[in-house]
């Protein structure tokens, strides 16, 4: 049986083997579920799973806030002009 020691600041360190078995990593959250077993109060630990943000949601921080739509001409992007001049494409 493994034990967990609580510090003066009420912090706990879980054994590495337990964390691996539960699939939890640093920064994850754990839900405490109270119940009664054989007339005694017990607590179950359950990892809280959060939804992984979508790829587009992660790009939100790079979006520039502007009033006009983006165009190659306004931003000086010559890629389209170069493709238009290339007759082999």
TORMAR-958241 format. One line per 4 residues: number of its first residue (from 0); their letters; for each residue x, y, z of N, C-alpha, C. Coordinates in steps of 0.001 Angstrom, whole numbers. Each point is the difference from the previous one (the first is absolute). Example, Ala and Ser with C-alpha at 12.3 -4.5 7.8 and 13.67 -1.06 7.14 Angstrom:
! TORMAR-958241
0) AS) 13190:-5690:7800:-890:1190:0:900:1200:0 | -350:1050:-720:820:1190:60:-770:1090:730
! end
This chain:
! TORMAR-958241
0) XXXX) 843:-1175:0:-843:1175:0:892:1243:0 | -325:938:-858:755:1241:-86:-683:1066:835 | 808:895:563:-549:1093:798:437:1328:-587 | -769:1023:326:280:1365:-449:103:874:1236
4) XXXX) 1084:762:92:200:895:1133:-471:1403:-371 | -726:636:916:-477:1364:-195:960:955:717 | 446:1048:-698:922:964:590:-771:1022:830 | 725:897:668:-609:1052:816:-873:930:-853
8) XXXX) 319:119:-1290:-789:835:-910:-1116:-793:-674 | -266:-1182:512:-1042:-902:-519:259:-430:-1431 | 1258:-162:-348:367:-496:-1319:338:-1480:118 | -216:-718:-1075:256:-1437:10:846:-378:-1212
12) XXXX) 837:-1025:180:785:-542:-1099:-452:-1430:-232 | -470:-263:-1205:-456:-1335:-338:1178:-832:-505 | 62:-1263:360:1063:-863:-517:-70:-85:-1528 | 1166:-69:-637:73:-20:-1462:-796:-1166:-590
16) XXXX) 70:-1162:641:-712:-1174:-506:-1514:242:-24 | -525:638:1025:-1429:303:66:-394:978:-1106 | 827:1014:-216:-281:977:-1053:-19:-668:-1372 | 945:-923:-232:44:-712:-1276:-1245:-864:-175
20) XXXX) -417:-689:1055:-1181:-852:-78:-1267:814:-245 | -85:1185:599:-1179:851:-170:66:827:-1277 | 1182:79:-602:169:786:-1222:5:1493:247 | 496:418:1169:38:1427:310:1425:527:-109
24) XXXX) 113:1272:-331:1284:668:-168:-26:1302:781 | 1164:630:206:21:1280:714:-947:1008:-653 | -786:671:832:-947:994:-487:-1401:-546:-208 | -157:-1329:-48:-1331:-595:-148:-804:206:1276
28) XXXX) -1312:-86:-132:-893:136:1152:-562:-1366:357 | -286:-187:1311:-553:-1248:502:-1267:320:770 | -1062:-714:-315:-1274:170:695:-53:-980:1170 | -444:481:1162:-167:-851:1178:-1474:-355:125
32) XXXX) -281:-1288:26:-1383:-459:43:-240:-703:1332 | -844:576:886:-272:-642:1289:-1014:-1131:-161 | 192:-1058:784:-972:-1094:27:146:-750:1316 | -888:-950:215:32:-804:1218:158:-1464:-384
36) XXXX) 982:-656:583:251:-1419:-247:41:-726:1337 | -837:-992:147:-63:-787:1238:-162:885:1223 | -807:1061:-146:-291:890:1111:1076:1031:295 | 1052:62:-801:1078:979:218:56:977:-1164
40) XXXX) 352:1228:320:139:1058:-1018:1316:-203:-736 | -59:-93:-1336:1195:-136:-838:-74:1021:-1127 | 1153:269:-588:91:958:-1093:630:-696:-1199 | -597:198:-1153:558:-522:-1242:609:1161:-778
44) XXXX) 1104:-265:-671:667:1008:-818:-311:-284:-1465 | -381:1052:-727:-314:-155:-1411:673:1119:-779 | 859:-325:-992:592:1060:-827:-1081:750:-760 | 117:1312:-46:-937:838:-740:567:181:-1398
48) XXXX) -737:-463:-973:439:97:-1392:-562:1273:-607 | 878:802:-573:-435:1220:-686:110:-221:-1496 | -865:622:-736:15:-133:-1451:1247:667:-559 | 629:-669:-938:1164:571:-667:-474:1079:-960
52) XXXX) 613:1188:56:-453:1057:-901:263:-375:-1452 | -862:452:-871:178:-295:-1418:1196:782:-544 | 486:-443:-1138:1138:648:-649:-302:1466:-269 | -1200:271:-496:-354:1387:-317:-148:840:1263
56) XXXX) -479:-610:1075:-112:723:1259:1356:433:531 | 1022:-820:-246:1342:346:464:589:1166:-791 | -467:208:-1219:520:1082:-834:-638:1346:315 | -1034:-7:844:-742:1221:299:914:1130:496
60) XXXX) 1042:-334:762:862:1051:551:826:712:-1072 | 103:-595:-1204:788:613:-1063:-837:871:-944 | -1294:4:191:-877:766:-879:152:1487:309 | 239:766:-1045:82:1449:170:-1399:577:0
64) XXXX) -213:932:865:-1306:641:44:35:1204:-945 | -756:-93:-1056:-15:1081:-984:-1409:272:-479 | -127:1079:-728:-1324:376:-488:-196:-395:-1458 | 1084:-287:-708:-138:-347:-1420:442:-1446:-210
68) XXXX) -522:-669:-1007:429:-1370:-279:1425:-13:-551 | 687:-1107:192:1365:-137:-476:1:-251:-1496 | 898:687:-722:220:-265:-1422:1487:32:-266 | 428:-714:-1039:1426:-1:-341:463:1393:-417
72) XXXX) -844:681:-710:398:1315:-491:229:979:1153 | -867:-13:986:119:935:1114:1180:-331:913 | 339:-1274:129:1116:-386:872:1322:-108:-746 | 0:216:-1299:1246:-21:-764:516:-1406:-258
76) XXXX) -871:-994:-22:413:-1367:-266:124:-186:-1502 | 1182:-329:-452:241:-135:-1434:-195:-1423:-495 | -418:-910:834:-148:-1397:-405:-989:-148:-1147 | -1163:590:122:-1008:-97:-1053:472:625:-1305
80) XXXX) 687:1120:88:515:662:-1200:1041:-872:-690 | 861:-651:783:1007:-866:-584:-646:-1204:-697 | -1033:-552:597:-694:-1122:-627:-703:431:-1285 | -547:1199:24:-710:489:-1179:954:211:-1176
84) XXXX) 1241:384:263:986:247:-1056:600:-1297:-532 | -42:-1057:796:593:-1283:-399:-948:-694:-960 | 424:-193:-1236:-856:-588:-1013:10:-1515:38 | 922:-630:758:99:-1450:23:-973:-641:987
88) X) -605:797:841:-901:-547:1014:-1332:-352:-576
! end
